[in-house]
Amino acid sequence: MLTSEEEKSAVQEFWNRQSCGEVYAAGDSLRAQLDAQERTRYELEPYIFDFARFAEGRDRDVLEIGVGMGADHLQWANASPRSLTGVDLTPRAIEFTRSRFDAYGLTSHLECADAEQLPFDDNSFDIVYSWGVLHHSPNTPKAINEVFRVLRPGGIARVMIYHRWSLSGYMLWLRYGMLSGLNLDQVYARYLESPGTKAYSIAEAEQMFRQFANVRARSQLSFGDLLQGAVGQRHGGVLLSTAKKVWPRAFIRRFLANHGLMLLVDAEKPASA
């Protein structure tokens, strides 16, 4: 069994080979590649705007955990925060984000950091945002505790982690788990993204955020659940290509909306904390 540090190294190595969304970064220049990635990201995931509410960063101290290629970080910068800070486990993501900001003439404090040991003082930020990152950390509850620690009393956490009871998970289980005897959690850990990726029920998410107040957690259908974009590139084949053509997306949106891969958690640090 791997130690926590060995697991973390495996996650870092995975994402340092290719940042999330890099498959969409097509173009003749780095700027063109970054713009293409950003454009496709929001075409596939328009719900990010309703969840993040970037405009609320104005005149506030904002931290993003897991900047990836920097598209969301740019949105936070455009909101004119008092200060903006971004961290990521991988140098690749930090360099992509720094290049994006250089191209737009914007600034952010960017550094490589571990979500389980954030290099910031207690009560440093008004908003902490993280999209699809903390479920990759070996100790996700510890990372969430760090979010709580660095938030100021009354501060806001907006965090997306993966939802266990999702169509994406069911599809992976049918392919990899049903005949091999793997359960859904084992399938997520081995076949979704980086090694050890986790997914949670809404009740489990609420438990991890129990220190917070006004915790709101809900499921959101992802482009993976709807078999859109470049989803499934790791698991490609004739079956996947055929499924993408006949997938009943309208039915899924109407009747299976609670079985999305995205688990959106919005919470506040109590004013008395």
N, C-alpha and C positions, 0 to 999 in steps of 0.2 A: 504494500500500500504506500502511495506517495505521501510525503509530508506536505503540509500546507504550503511551504515555500517552493517545493518541487511542483505542486499543482499550479502555483502562481506563475512560475517560470514557463510552464507549458502553455498557459493562457497567453502570456506575453509573447512567446515565440509564435503562436498561431496568428495573433493579430498584427504582429510586426511583419509577417509575410505579406499580408494584404489587409488594409484597413476596411472596416465595414462600409460598403457602398462603393468601393473602388472599382468594382466591375462596371459601374456606370460612368466612370471617368474617361470618356472618349474625347479625343481632340488632338490638334497638332501642337498645342502649347499647354503648359501647366494651367494657365488661367482658363483656357477652353475646357480642359479636363475637369477642373474644379467647378466651373459653371454648369457643365453637363451633369455632374454628380448631384449638384444642388437642385437643378431643375427636375431631374428624375425622382430624387428623394421626395420632393413635395407633391409631385404628381401621384406617386404611389402611397404617400402617407400624409394627406392633407389634414388629417385630424391632429397632427402635431401642433398646429397653430392654436386650435381650441384648447388643447391641454396645457401647452407651455405658457400661453398668454404673455408673449415676449414684451409687449408694451408695458407691462407692470414692472419691468426692470428699470424704468426711468428713475434716475436719482437714487438708486439703491445699489448696495454691494451684492454682486451676483457671482456665484460659483457654479461652474458646470463640471461635473465629474464624468470623464470619458468624452472628450471632445471629438473623437473620430476624425473625420476630414474637415470639420469646422463649419459645416453649413448652419447648424443651430447656433453655434457660438457667434457667427456673424449676425444672426437675427438679434441675439442679445446685445451685441455691440451697437446695432442700429437703433436700439431703444434708448440710447444715451444713459447708461447706468453711471452711478457715481464711480464705481470701480468694477472691473470685470476680470475674473480669474478662471483659468481652465486647466484641468489636469487630465492626464491620461497615463496608462501603464506603459504605453509604447512610444519610443522616440519617433516612429513613423507618423503616428497621428499628430504629435506635436509639430513636426515639420510641415505636414500638410496644412494644419491650421495656421501656423505662422506664415506660410506662403500665401494663404488666402487673405490674411489680414494685411500683409505687405502690399498685395495687389490692390486692395481697397483703401490703403492709407489709414488703417485703423490699428489700434493697439489693445493688447490684453496681456495680463501676466500669465504666461504659459509655462508649465513645467511637468516633467514626468513625476508621477506620484502614485502611491498605493492607496486605493480607496479605503482600505482597512486601517491605514495610519496616515491620515491627512496631515500635511505639514503646516497647519494653521492653528492659531489660538482659539480657545473657546469663544463663542459668541462673536464670530467675525463677519457673518454674512446675513443679509436679509432674505435672500432666495438661494436655495440650492436645487439645482436641476440636474437630472441624469436620465438619459434615454437609452434603455437597453444595455446597461452596463453592469449593474451590481449583481445580477444573477450569474455573471461569469466569475466573480470573486469567490475563492474557496469558502470564505466565511461571510456570507451575505448579511446575516444579522449584525455582525461586527461593523460592516460597512455602513449599515443603516444607523447604527449607534453613533458613528462618526458624523453622519449627516446631522443628527440631532445635536451633537456636541458643538459643531462649528456654527450652527444657526443661532442667531440672536433670539431672545424671548419675543414671541409674536411673529417670528420668521416663518417662511413658507418653504416646504419641501414638495417638489414635483418629480416623481420618480416612476419610470416605466421598468417593470420587471416582467418576466414571462409567466404566462398563465398556464397552469398544468392542463386544465380541461379544454384543450383547443383542438381545432380541426387539424392544424399542423402536427400536433402531437399524435393524434389518432392515425394520420396518414403514415407518419414515421413508424408508429408501432405496428401497423399492418404490414409494412415492408420488412422491418428489422426485428420486431419483438414477438409477434404472434407465434412463429414457429420455433424461435430460439429460446423462448421462455423469459425474455427480458421484460421487466415491467416498464411502465411509462417513464418513470424517473430515470431509469437506466438508459432508456432510448434517448431521452433528452441529453443526458450526460455524454453519450458516445456519438450521437449522429446529428444533433441540431447545428451546433456551431463549434466553439472552442471546447476542449476537453473539460468535462465537469460542469457544463452548463446546466442550470437548475430552472425549475418552474414551480409555481406556487398556486395554491387555491386562494380565493379571496379571504377566507378565514385565516389562513396562514400569513398572508400579507398583513392583515389587520393586527395579528399577534406581534409580528416583527416591528410594527409601527406603534405599539401600545403606549410608548412614552409620549407620543404626540397627541394633540387634540384635534377634533373635527376631521378625523381620518375618513376619506372617501376613496373607495377602491371599486373599480369597474373594469369589465372586460371590453376589449376593442378588437374587432376583426382586423387582421393584418393582410397585406398583399400576399403573404405566404398562405394564409387560410384560403384566400381566393385564387391562388395559383396564378398570380400576375407577376409581371416583370421577369427578372432573371432568377426567380425563386426556384430552388431545386437543382441548381447547377452542380452541386456536389452529388446529387442522386439521379442524374439524368438518365434517360432511356426512352424507349418507344412508349412505354406505359405512361410516363409523365407527359410526354408530348401530346399524346392522345387525350389525357385527362384535362390538360390546359384548354383544349378545343371544346370539350363538352361539359366542363365544370358548371354546375347550376348556380351561378353567382347570385342571381336574383332571389332564388329560393333560400340560399344561405343567409343573405342579408336580412331576409324577412323572418325566417324561423330559427336560425342558429346564431343570432347576433351575440349571444352570451358565451359562445364557444370560440372566442378570438384568442390569439396568441398573446396579445398585448394586455398587460394588467396595469392600468393607470392608477397611480396612488397620489392623491393630493392631501397634504396634511400640514398642520401648524404646530410650532413649538409653543407650549403654553406660556402666556405672558409672565407667569409667576415662576417659570423654571430658572 
